[in-house]
């Protein structure tokens, strides 16, 4: 089994806010992330795919194809957008990095299987210090 990873970057805004709570509770739980005017991040995204090497190509999956899948289905949809307001697949969901990573998995996994490969891991970094890994479980 071989693992390949493609890295991408995008910029996006969000606000963490639970409508069931008052402003004080939201501020206590979410801190700066509850800013009423939203806030943004320069996100780093890593998509890792696993599979066997194809005997004719020497690839698990052509990285050019993986790049195009990620850009078409994720980057072009979320870059310079607001997760709370602009992204259809996030409607009604709390836009934490954890949930965003899970949604990315849901979108990407079926796009990768036709290439005889499997999505192995999504890594989403909001900052250099806040990094989420999701394995589809």
VENZI-V613610 format. One record per residue. N is the residue number from 1. RES is the residue in one small letter. PSI is psi in radians with two decimals (* if undefined). NEAR is the number of other ideal C-beta (glycine too) atoms within 12 Angstrom. Layout:
{{N,RES,PSI,NEAR} {N,RES,PSI,NEAR}}
//
This chain:
{{1,x,2.28,13} {2,x,2.53,18} {3,x,2.33,20} {4,x,2.58,31} {5,x,2.40,25} {6,x,2.32,34} {7,x,2.46,22} {8,x,2.87,32} {9,x,2.63,22} {10,x,2.79,29} {11,x,2.36,21} {12,x,2.79,34} {13,x,2.78,28} {14,x,2.98,34} {15,x,2.34,29} {16,x,2.06,33} {17,x,2.26,27} {18,x,1.98,21} {19,x,-0.31,14} {20,x,-0.27,9} {21,x,2.78,16} {22,x,3.02,13} {23,x,-0.67,15} {24,x,-0.77,11} {25,x,-0.75,16} {26,x,-0.77,22} {27,x,-0.71,19} {28,x,-0.74,15} {29,x,-0.80,19} {30,x,-0.18,23} {31,x,-2.36,14} {32,x,-0.41,20} {33,x,-0.15,30} {34,x,0.20,28} {35,x,2.20,19} {36,x,-0.42,15} {37,x,0.29,15} {38,x,3.07,22} {39,x,2.83,25} {40,x,2.88,25} {41,x,2.70,35} {42,x,1.71,20} {43,x,2.49,36} {44,x,2.28,28} {45,x,2.30,41} {46,x,2.29,30} {47,x,2.06,43} {48,x,2.27,32} {49,x,2.54,37} {50,x,2.71,26} {51,x,-3.07,25} {52,x,2.67,19} {53,x,2.26,18} {54,x,2.27,15} {55,x,-0.46,9} {56,x,-0.53,8} {57,x,-0.44,17} {58,x,0.08,13} {59,x,2.64,21} {60,x,-0.83,29} {61,x,2.45,37} {62,x,2.14,23} {63,x,-0.45,23} {64,x,-0.74,15} {65,x,-0.75,24} {66,x,-0.77,34} {67,x,-0.82,22} {68,x,-0.66,22} {69,x,-0.84,31} {70,x,-0.80,35} {71,x,-0.77,24} {72,x,-0.76,18} {73,x,-0.28,26} {74,x,-1.15,36} {75,x,-0.86,28} {76,x,-0.39,17} {77,x,-0.65,24} {78,x,-0.35,37} {79,x,2.26,25} {80,x,0.69,19} {81,x,3.04,26} {82,x,2.09,22} {83,x,-0.57,40} {84,x,-0.60,32} {85,x,-0.56,17} {86,x,-0.28,19} {87,x,1.92,28} {88,x,-0.73,15} {89,x,-0.12,23} {90,x,0.00,30} {91,x,2.24,15} {92,x,0.12,13} {93,x,2.58,21} {94,x,2.11,27} {95,x,0.94,39} {96,x,2.80,28} {97,x,-0.59,32} {98,x,-0.84,22} {99,x,-0.64,26} {100,x,-0.79,37} {101,x,-0.72,36} {102,x,-0.69,27} {103,x,-0.68,32} {104,x,-0.74,41} {105,x,-0.86,34} {106,x,-0.66,21} {107,x,-0.77,30} {108,x,-0.64,41} {109,x,-0.86,27} {110,x,-0.31,16} {111,x,-0.37,26} {112,x,-0.57,34} {113,x,-0.57,16} {114,x,-0.29,13} {115,x,0.20,28} {116,x,0.57,20} {117,x,2.95,34} {118,x,2.48,28} {119,x,2.24,38} {120,x,-0.75,30} {121,x,2.50,29} {122,x,2.24,40} {123,x,2.20,29} {124,x,2.07,38} {125,x,2.07,24} {126,x,-0.68,32} {127,x,3.12,17} {128,x,-0.40,10} {129,x,-0.24,10} {130,x,1.79,19} {131,x,2.31,21} {132,x,2.40,28} {133,x,2.36,24} {134,x,2.30,29} {135,x,0.28,17} {136,x,0.29,24} {137,x,*,11}}
//
